[in-house]
Amino acid sequence: MSRWVRFLVVAVVCAVMLFPLYCMLVVAFTPRDALFDSGAQLWPDAFTTENFTRLFDRFPVGTWFLNSVMVAGITTALSVTVNLLAGYALAKLRFLGRDAVFVLIISTMMIPAQAIMFPQFRTVIDLGLFGTFWAVILPSAATAFGIFLARQFLLAIPDELIEAATMDGAGQVRIFLRIVLPLCKPLIAVLVLLAFMAQWNDFLWPLIALKDPALYTLPVSLRFLQGQYDADYGGLMAAALITCLPLVLLFVLLQRYFVQGLARTGIK
């Protein structure tokens, strides 16, 4: 395949994937009346920011945004910490039943999320966490896929490095913090991006676990923009654009480490 053919294929694929984002951007900046008067246009006659102004005037979007940032940020910090520690234990420590524990963790990936939703809901109620942010955060504080990625990445770190540190008198905590952790920047970038994206986009569980609209996250709050008989499409697309921006920014910042991390775990 020649260079120009490959370039054309990549350009077409990129155009297809970016077209929905472009449509969202156009609708978000199109006047509300023009959406229905002039029909769908790839390049509208006029642009406006009234959809954003109306959105912020009618709804506490700033509060919902901060709720999403706090929930996704705390969840990501907990998830990365737990996944790294579990991956290190399963990759470098020797204890009875290590492989069985790993197989058990991996097998939980086969269970649909909907199948554990009711037991999870009962657990949250029994712990007195229903209606709080912790009801959303704690169930996502560790993931089987994150532990799998961490273990696969840490297996590539030579055992001789850890054995040499042990002979010098370093304990496991010091070895993990001073030797292993500095080598895990690509892995941490992957775990941060996956955990933040999963929690930021989560809709169903926050909708079930939270009952106060003031605590809602952005994906949950988007349903307020949809009425029973109509919808504010301009405001809806403006809110969707605000929801997408943190993910795009995070991916741009971590893109280099993200690609390295996936490559070194053997997943391409």
ABEGO torsion letter per residue (X at the ends): XBAAAAAAAAAAAAAAAAAAAAAAAAAAABBAAAAAAAEBBABBABBBAAAAAAAAAABBAAAAAAAAAAAAAAAAAAAAAAAAAAAAAAAABBBBGAAAAAAAAAAAAABBAAAAAAAAAAAAAAAGABGBAAAAAAAAABBAAAAAAAAAAAAABBAAAAAAAAAAGBBAAAAAAAAAAAAAAAAAAAAAAAAAAAAAABAAAAAAABABAAABBAAAAAAAABBAABBBAAAAAAAAAAAAAAAAAAAAAAAAAAAAAAAAAGBX
